[in-house]
Amino acid sequence: MCLAIPARITALHDGAMATVNAGGVTRDVSVALLEAVAVGDYVLLHVGYALHLISEEEARETLRMMAQTGLLQDELAEMAGTSGGQGA
């Protein structure tokens, strides 16, 4: 489905890259579209890019709503590359 999903930055790397964690799934993503990020920040991810900084509260609420509607599991599976997927 390819929705933007909240994730927490766990490490920063050269070349405007960061490692993020979303629901236990870790992935390296580009943070080039953001002016400044730090380890511990929450971002919205979409197709390998951090698009927007968000608060921890907003991240938790968004993840809660995605889980309630059944979207979270599919998005995390797609992020992990384990989706039987219907594509983006």
N, C-alpha and C positions, 0 to 999 in steps of 0.2 A: 504494500500500500504506500510506503515511503512517506510517512508523516514526519514532521520535525519532532524529535524526542529530546527531553532534558537529559543531560549528562554532567558529571562532575569532572573537572580537570584534575588529573592525578600526577601529571608530569609535563614539563615543557621541554621542547627540543629545538635544535637549530632549524632554520628554514621555515619558520612560522608553523611548526607542527606541535601537536600536543597529544598525550595519551589521555583518554577519557574513560570513565566507567559509567555505564548505564545499566542498572539492574543486574550487576554482576558481570556484564559483558564489557570487556576492555577493547579499545580500538585506537589506532593512531588516526588523527584527523587534522585537517588544516584549520589554523586559527587566523589565517591571513586577512580575513574579512573584518576582523575586530581590531580596534586600536590598541587595547591593552587587556591582557588576561593574566591571571595568576593561578597557581596551584590552589585548589579548593573552590574556585569559581564554578558556577553552574552556567551552562550554555545550552542553547537549542541547536541540535544537530540535524542536518539534512544532507543526504548523499555525500558524506565524508567531509562536510564543512561545518564549522561552528558559525552560526549565523547571527546570534544575538546573546548577550549576557542576560541572565535572569537571576532572581533571588532564589535562595534555597527554599523558601516558602512556596514560591511560584512553581519551582521544579517539583516539589513533593505533591502539591495539589494537582498539577498536570499529570504526573505519574499515577496518582490515585484515580483520577477520572479516566485515564486511558485503561487502567486495570479494570475498573468497573464496567466499561463498555466492551471489554474483551480485545481491545486494540494493542495493549502493551505486549502481551506474549508474542503476537505476530511480528511486531516491530523489533523486539529484541532478537527473535529468531532470524529475522532478515539482517539485522545488524551483525549477528554472529555468523552469518552465511549458512545457516541451517534451515532456511525456509524452503518449503516446497513451492512457495511463492507464486504469486499471480503477477509479479512484475511491478515496475514503478509507473 
